Amino acid sequence: MVLTVREVIRTLDKGLRCALGVFEFYGAPDCLLRVRVTAAAHALSLPGRAVSEGALVLELHLWNEHIPPLPPDGPDLAWAVLTRRKLVASFHALADQMPRDPRFAAVQAVGGITVMLLPGNDIGGEKLFRRLGFSVFPYHSALGRFGVFWENLYSWWIMWAFNPPTLRHRHLIRLHRSEVWMLADEFLQRYGANDERRQ
């Protein structure tokens, strides 16, 4: 059996997720997130409290197979509304699971690194994540520009393998990475079972 290039990339992505400890906390087809419990790579200065380097954090990873496919002409309002709804529902599902799962007991912040953010872009940009309660920071790879290039190349491969239409609007050299973080207590308060905005 000969694997296609896309199948090879998907297999590589699955192996890397296993090696890093990225797992699925909720199996619904509308869930857009996988997660990983890890140590903060650097200190996070968040509203209300600082999170020290090495503290446990809950890292969010996009579930590529579940991202709504882009329309042929690129992201439009309908796609943005659907994706935002599914993302918020995924946050609610995660907040419901966190108090029940001992793996999440000691995490101090929720967030991660994303290439979804494009400065000034109302559909997938910083404004969206700020409205969702996250603090947004520039991303700096520990390996500098060399590290950013290879991380962007891997992200480009993943987009090509799982959602090829996105590449019509994303150029490898223009991929923009940002970090988004929120204190775990605030995340639970905002998206947990007692959040009145769920009604």
Stockholm file with secondary structure:
# STOCKHOLM 1.0

chainA/1-199         MVLTVREVIRTLDKGLRCALGVFEFYGAPDCLLRVRVTAAAHALSLPGRAVSEGALVLELHLWNEHIPPLPPDGPDLAWAVLTRRKLVASFHALADQMPRDPRFAAVQAVGGITVMLLPGNDIGGEKLFRRLGFSVFPYHSALGRFGVFWENLYSWWIMWAFNPPTLRHRHLIRLHRSEVWMLADEFLQRYGANDERRQ
#=GR chainA/1-199 SS CCCCHHHHHHHHHHHHHHHHTCBCSCCCTTCCEEEEEEECSSCEEETTEEECTTCEEEEEEECGGGSCCCCTTCCCHHHHHHHHHHHHHHHHHHHHHGGGCGGGTTCCEEEEEESCCCTTCTTTSHHHHHHTTCEEEECCCTTHHHHHHHHHHHHHHHHHHHCGGGGGSCCGGGCCCEEEEEEHHHHHHHHSTTCGGGC
#=GC SS_cons         CCCCHHHHHHHHHHHHHHHHTCBCSCCCTTCCEEEEEEECSSCEEETTEEECTTCEEEEEEECGGGSCCCCTTCCCHHHHHHHHHHHHHHHHHHHHHGGGCGGGTTCCEEEEEESCCCTTCTTTSHHHHHHTTCEEEECCCTTHHHHHHHHHHHHHHHHHHHCGGGGGSCCGGGCCCEEEEEEHHHHHHHHSTTCGGGC
//
